[in-house]
Amino acid sequence: MAELRLEELSASTIVAVNNMSLKPGQEEFLSPVSYGIAATVVNPQTSWQRVVLDGDEVVGFVSANFDPDFPQEYFRSVLWRINVDADDQGRGIGRFAVERLLDEARSRGMRSVNVIYEAGEGGPEAFFQRVGFSPVGETEYGEVIAEVAL
Ligand SMILES: CC(C)(COP(=O)(O)OP(=O)(O)OC[C@H]1O[C@@H](n2cnc3c(N)ncnc32)[C@H](O)[C@@H]1OP(=O)(O)O)[C@@H](O)C(=O)NCCC(=O)NCCS
């Protein structure tokens, strides 16, 4: 694996990000209901998005929202979306992206980062737990709220 690095989303990477593939069964975990609802009130200025590159190849995407004024506490410092191209999963790229996101949160003075996910076979729960998130609650839609303290 060449050196992994993060870049801002750009005209030259956005197509590759949109064309990243998932493994069968992963689609249903991509967007828990709570994110869909929160998205309607997210301020674009508080969102952080990065592409993960391995050499010149786009292998992943990670985004977050950092907004101390967001109505729900668990959306004030939150991993919004992460995905790694199907062929590149299991190589440490997801962990790399989460670690950089936690660095970004620290540099903004955040004291924790949350993620909301649906538990279930084929979903991201085991990944989030391996990279340091622990369950701290549940949304009104039954999704898990997990947190990393910084
Ligand atoms: C979840 C996802 C981002 C993980 O990325 P990845 O690059 O495959 O993960 P990594 O290789 O960095 O794995 C990090 C750790 O999590 C573990 N892990 C990852 N996926 C796992 C799984 N499905 N089951 C068990 N453990 C898993 C790895 O074994 C590794 O553990 P270790 O570092 O202690 O050895 C990737 O599977 C994905 O894109 N899924 C589809 C999209 C999705 O569901 N996103 C989350 C909701 S937005």
PDBQT file of the ligand as one rigid body, heavy atoms in Angstrom, charges set to zero:
ROOT
HETATM    1  C1  LIG A 201     -17.043   0.177   7.606  1.00  0.00    +0.000 C 
HETATM    2  C2  LIG A 201     -15.875   0.406   6.635  1.00  0.00    +0.000 C 
HETATM    3  C3  LIG A 201     -15.693   1.905   6.416  1.00  0.00    +0.000 C 
HETATM    4  C4  LIG A 201     -14.574  -0.173   7.271  1.00  0.00    +0.000 C 
HETATM    5  O1  LIG A 201     -13.445   0.182   6.473  1.00  0.00    +0.000 OA
HETATM    6  P1  LIG A 201     -12.177  -0.802   6.300  1.00  0.00    +0.000 P 
HETATM    7  O2  LIG A 201     -11.123  -0.048   5.590  1.00  0.00    +0.000 OA
HETATM    8  O3  LIG A 201     -12.609  -2.089   5.724  1.00  0.00    +0.000 OA
HETATM    9  O4  LIG A 201     -11.749  -1.034   7.840  1.00  0.00    +0.000 OA
HETATM   10  P2  LIG A 201     -10.258  -1.312   8.393  1.00  0.00    +0.000 P 
HETATM   11  O5  LIG A 201      -9.559  -2.256   7.476  1.00  0.00    +0.000 OA
HETATM   12  O6  LIG A 201      -9.586   0.000   8.665  1.00  0.00    +0.000 OA
HETATM   13  O7  LIG A 201     -10.581  -2.042   9.765  1.00  0.00    +0.000 OA
HETATM   14  C5  LIG A 201     -10.304  -1.468  11.051  1.00  0.00    +0.000 C 
HETATM   15  C6  LIG A 201     -10.598  -2.512  12.114  1.00  0.00    +0.000 C 
HETATM   16  O8  LIG A 201     -12.002  -2.862  12.079  1.00  0.00    +0.000 OA
HETATM   17  C7  LIG A 201     -12.154  -4.251  11.872  1.00  0.00    +0.000 C 
HETATM   18  N1  LIG A 201     -13.287  -4.472  10.973  1.00  0.00    +0.000 N 
HETATM   19  C8  LIG A 201     -13.579  -3.794   9.832  1.00  0.00    +0.000 A 
HETATM   20  N2  LIG A 201     -14.710  -4.284   9.282  1.00  0.00    +0.000 NA
HETATM   21  C9  LIG A 201     -15.109  -5.281  10.090  1.00  0.00    +0.000 A 
HETATM   22  C10 LIG A 201     -16.211  -6.180  10.056  1.00  0.00    +0.000 A 
HETATM   23  N3  LIG A 201     -17.125  -6.125   9.082  1.00  0.00    +0.000 N 
HETATM   24  N4  LIG A 201     -16.314  -7.109  11.036  1.00  0.00    +0.000 NA
HETATM   25  C11 LIG A 201     -15.386  -7.178  12.028  1.00  0.00    +0.000 A 
HETATM   26  N5  LIG A 201     -14.339  -6.332  12.129  1.00  0.00    +0.000 NA
HETATM   27  C12 LIG A 201     -14.202  -5.410  11.164  1.00  0.00    +0.000 A 
HETATM   28  C13 LIG A 201     -10.869  -4.707  11.198  1.00  0.00    +0.000 C 
HETATM   29  O9  LIG A 201     -10.638  -6.080  11.447  1.00  0.00    +0.000 OA
HETATM   30  C14 LIG A 201      -9.838  -3.819  11.867  1.00  0.00    +0.000 C 
HETATM   31  O10 LIG A 201      -9.494  -4.319  13.144  1.00  0.00    +0.000 OA
HETATM   32  P3  LIG A 201      -7.983  -4.200  13.693  1.00  0.00    +0.000 P 
HETATM   33  O11 LIG A 201      -7.422  -2.890  13.174  1.00  0.00    +0.000 OA
HETATM   34  O12 LIG A 201      -8.147  -4.183  15.157  1.00  0.00    +0.000 OA
HETATM   35  O13 LIG A 201      -7.283  -5.370  13.127  1.00  0.00    +0.000 OA
HETATM   36  C15 LIG A 201     -16.094  -0.346   5.295  1.00  0.00    +0.000 C 
HETATM   37  O14 LIG A 201     -16.382  -1.705   5.559  1.00  0.00    +0.000 OA
HETATM   38  C16 LIG A 201     -17.224   0.224   4.466  1.00  0.00    +0.000 C 
HETATM   39  O15 LIG A 201     -17.003   1.120   3.637  1.00  0.00    +0.000 OA
HETATM   40  N6  LIG A 201     -18.479  -0.276   4.641  1.00  0.00    +0.000 N 
HETATM   41  C17 LIG A 201     -19.590   0.147   3.824  1.00  0.00    +0.000 C 
HETATM   42  C18 LIG A 201     -20.086   1.535   4.199  1.00  0.00    +0.000 C 
HETATM   43  C19 LIG A 201     -20.580   1.649   5.631  1.00  0.00    +0.000 C 
HETATM   44  O16 LIG A 201     -21.284   0.793   6.174  1.00  0.00    +0.000 OA
HETATM   45  N7  LIG A 201     -20.223   2.778   6.288  1.00  0.00    +0.000 N 
HETATM   46  C20 LIG A 201     -20.618   3.039   7.664  1.00  0.00    +0.000 C 
HETATM   47  C21 LIG A 201     -21.918   3.752   7.746  1.00  0.00    +0.000 C 
HETATM   48  S1  LIG A 201     -21.838   5.342   7.000  1.00  0.00    +0.000 SA
ENDROOT
TORSDOF 0
